[in-house]
Amino acid sequence: MTITCHLLDADGQALREVPAQAGRSLMRSLKDAGLDIEASCEGSLACGTCLVHLDETWFARLPAPAPDEAALLDWLDGRRPTSRLACQIRVEQAMDGLRLAIAA
């Protein structure tokens, strides 16, 4: 099943709708959609270059980061209170409408 994510600009306004496949990582869906997200380690939780900022409402709805993700997030410049690593978010049907921005 495919859900729709809404990519936001710096002001929180929707720029583009992005399809995401349930069961895959959010990072993979963003890359497959041709978005400019580095993701150097390809999802092995080693780099932090797939940093995204989630809409506050959506951040609260997702499970908390695992301890290893939280530890890496602590080291990243540009982290916000609603930041996550896209490689660590498994897309689910209940995430349809997810709103996020790719960190600059």
C-alpha positions as CSV (number, residue, x, y, z in Angstrom):
1,M,0.0,0.0,0.0
2,T,1.2,3.5,-0.8
3,I,0.6,6.5,1.4
4,T,1.1,10.2,0.7
5,C,3.6,12.3,2.6
6,H,3.6,16.1,2.3
7,L,7.0,17.7,1.9
8,L,7.1,21.1,3.6
9,D,9.2,24.2,3.0
10,A,11.0,26.2,5.7
11,D,7.7,28.0,6.6
12,G,5.8,24.7,7.1
13,Q,3.8,25.1,3.8
14,A,3.3,22.0,1.6
15,L,5.6,22.0,-1.4
16,R,5.0,18.6,-2.9
17,E,3.2,15.3,-2.3
18,V,5.5,12.3,-2.1
19,P,4.4,8.6,-2.3
20,A,5.7,6.3,0.3
21,Q,5.4,2.5,0.3
22,A,4.2,0.9,3.5
23,G,6.7,-1.5,5.0
24,R,9.7,0.4,3.6
25,S,11.8,3.1,5.3
26,L,10.8,6.7,4.9
27,M,14.4,7.4,3.7
28,R,14.0,4.9,0.8
29,S,10.7,6.4,-0.3
30,L,12.2,9.9,-0.3
31,K,15.1,8.8,-2.4
32,D,12.9,6.8,-4.7
33,A,10.8,10.0,-5.3
34,G,14.0,11.7,-6.4
35,L,14.3,14.1,-3.5
36,D,17.6,15.6,-2.4
37,I,18.3,13.6,0.7
38,E,21.9,12.4,1.1
39,A,21.4,9.2,3.2
40,S,25.1,8.3,2.8
41,C,25.0,5.1,4.9
42,E,21.9,3.9,3.0
43,G,20.0,3.3,6.3
44,S,22.6,1.6,8.5
45,L,22.3,4.3,11.2
46,A,25.8,5.5,10.8
47,C,25.7,9.0,9.4
48,G,22.7,11.1,10.2
49,T,22.4,12.5,6.7
50,C,18.8,11.5,6.3
51,L,17.7,14.0,9.0
52,V,14.1,15.1,8.6
53,H,11.9,17.5,10.7
54,L,8.4,16.2,11.3
55,D,5.4,18.4,11.8
56,E,4.8,18.6,15.5
57,T,1.5,16.7,15.4
58,W,3.0,13.9,13.4
59,F,6.1,13.7,15.6
60,A,3.8,13.0,18.6
61,R,2.0,10.3,16.7
62,L,5.0,8.2,15.8
63,P,6.9,5.9,18.1
64,A,9.8,7.4,20.0
65,P,13.2,7.0,18.5
66,A,15.1,3.9,19.6
67,P,18.1,4.6,21.9
68,D,20.6,4.2,19.1
69,E,18.8,6.7,16.9
70,A,18.3,9.1,19.8
71,A,22.1,8.9,20.6
72,L,23.0,9.8,16.9
73,L,20.4,12.6,16.9
74,D,22.0,14.2,19.9
75,W,25.2,14.7,17.9
76,L,23.7,16.2,14.8
77,D,23.8,19.9,13.9
78,G,20.5,21.2,12.8
79,R,18.5,18.9,15.0
80,R,15.2,20.2,16.2
81,P,12.8,18.8,18.9
82,T,10.8,17.1,16.1
83,S,13.8,15.7,14.2
84,R,14.1,12.0,13.2
85,L,16.3,10.0,10.9
86,A,14.2,9.0,7.9
87,C,16.0,5.6,7.7
88,Q,14.6,4.7,11.1
89,I,11.0,5.4,10.3
90,R,9.1,2.4,8.9
91,V,6.2,3.6,6.8
92,E,2.8,2.4,7.9
93,Q,-0.7,2.9,6.5
94,A,-1.6,5.0,9.6
95,M,1.0,7.5,8.4
96,D,-0.9,8.7,5.4
97,G,-0.7,12.5,5.3
98,L,2.6,12.6,7.2
99,R,4.1,16.1,7.0
100,L,7.8,16.6,7.0
101,A,10.8,18.7,5.8
102,I,14.2,17.4,4.8
103,A,16.9,19.1,6.9
104,A,19.1,21.5,5.0
